[in-house]
Amino acid sequence: MGDPFSVQVDDERTQLTAFVEEYRTLVAGLLDGLTEEQARRRLVPSATTLIGLVRHAAFVETVWFGMAVSGRSRAELGIPDTVEESFLPGADETVDSVRRHYLQVCERSRAAVAGLGLDDTVSGRGYPITVRWLLLQVLRELAHHCGHADILREQVLAAG
């Protein structure tokens, strides 16, 4: 394994990707050690739950790396029409299935931009977006939701 601090002096793509990957790892770990009930526990008036946050992260990745890069519709990509719906797990979804789906989505996201440079432009959402912006947007979304999840997880675990 290389020097863990080498990313600090590496190129911009490596740095952005390292931050996105760090938050992907955190999102994937949000459900670790939780029961199905704990993962679905609602502690706020909104539909935000820990399992819902992981589902939403998969939605975010698909919107930005699926729709924006490929130009495919939400229906073609199999994602909800609204952001609100992306937080709602189905009765048949489990902690393991939601985590597994999120990890699969991350793989597709990586593949979608693997051959593109930071300044390359995609327009699948109807307007031009650079790959740099896509990485920054997903980083922003994942970091934002990890903050919510930290608080929810602390409350869920404290309550038992």
N, C-alpha and C positions, 0 to 999 in steps of 0.2 A: 504494500500500500504506500502511496506517495505522501508527500508532506501535506498535512491537512490545511496549512496556511498558504499553500501555493496559489490557491484561487484568488487571493488578495492581490496578486500581481499578474494574474492571467488576463486574457483578452475579455472583452465585454460580453461576448456570447457565453463563454464559460462561466463568468460571474453571474449573469442573469439566470442561466440554466441551473447553477448551483443553488441559488436562492429559491427558485421555483421547486426544485427537487426536495429541498429541505422542508418546504411547506407541504408538498405532496406526501412526504413521509409522515409528517405530523397529522395530517388529515386521515391517512390510512390507519394511524394508531389511535384515533379518537375513541374507537369502540373496544379497544383491548380490555379484556377483563370484565366487561359489562354483561349483565344479563339482558335478555330481550326486553324485559320490562324497564330496566334502567335506561337502555338506549332510546326507548320511546317515551320516557317520562317528560311531561311538559311542565316546565317551571316558570314559564313566561306566558303572557296572554297570546302571543303569536304562535304559529305552528312550529316554531323552532325547537327541535330536539336534537340530540346527538346523532341519531341515525339519519335524521332529516338533513343535518348539516353535511354529512358525507354524501348523501344522495344529491344535495344541491351542488356540492363541489364537482361531482360527475357531470351534472348539467352544465355548470360554468365551463368546464373543460371542453365539453361537446359543442357548446355555443361558439366559443372562441376558436378552438382548433378544428372543430368539425365544420360548422356552418361557414365561418369566415374564410377558411382555407379552401374547402371543397365546393361551397356554394349550395350544398344540399339543404333541404328544408328540415324543420324540426320533425315533421312527420317522417321523412325519409330516414332521419337519424334516430328515431324512436324516443324522442324526448318530449316532455310536456310543452303545451302551448304557452303556459305562463310560469313566471318565476315562482309564484306562490305554490303551484302544484309540484314544483321540483323538491319541495321540502317534505312532501307527504309520502311516507312509505306505504306500499301496498301490504295487505294482510299476509300475502305469501312471501314477502321479503323478510330476510333475517339479517342479523348482524354480519354473519359470514357472507351471505349473498351480496349484501350492499358493499361490503369491503372489497370482495372479489371483483364486483362490477367496476368500482372506482379504480382499482388497479389496472383493469383492462382498458378503461377509458384513458388513463394516463399513458399507457403504451401506445394507444392510437394517436394521442396528442403528440407524443414525441415523434412518431413516424410522420405525422402530417407536416412538420416543419423541419425534419432532419436534413433535407437537401436545400433548404432555403437560407439565405443570409439575412442578417438583421435588417438590412435596408430593403430587402425584397418586399413587394407589396402584394397583398391579397385583397380581393374585393367581393368575396362570397356573401357578404351581408349587404351588398348594394353600394358600398362606398370603400375607398382605398384605406387600407390599414397596413402599417409595416409589421414585420415579424417582431421587431423590437417592442412595438406597442402591444402586440398580443402577449408577449412574455410579461411585460410590465402589468398589463391589465389582470392577467391570471394571478400573478404574484400578489397584486393588491387585493383581489378577491379572496384568495386563500389565506393571506395574513389576517384580513378582516374577520373572516369566519373562524379562524383558529382562536382569535381573541374571544369571540363569543363562546366557543367550545370549551376553552379553558375554564371559564366561569361556570358554565353548566356542568361540566364534568366534576369540578370541585364540589358543587352543590349535590349532585347525584351521589357521589361517593360518600359525602358526609352524612347523607340521609340513610345510606345503606341499601 
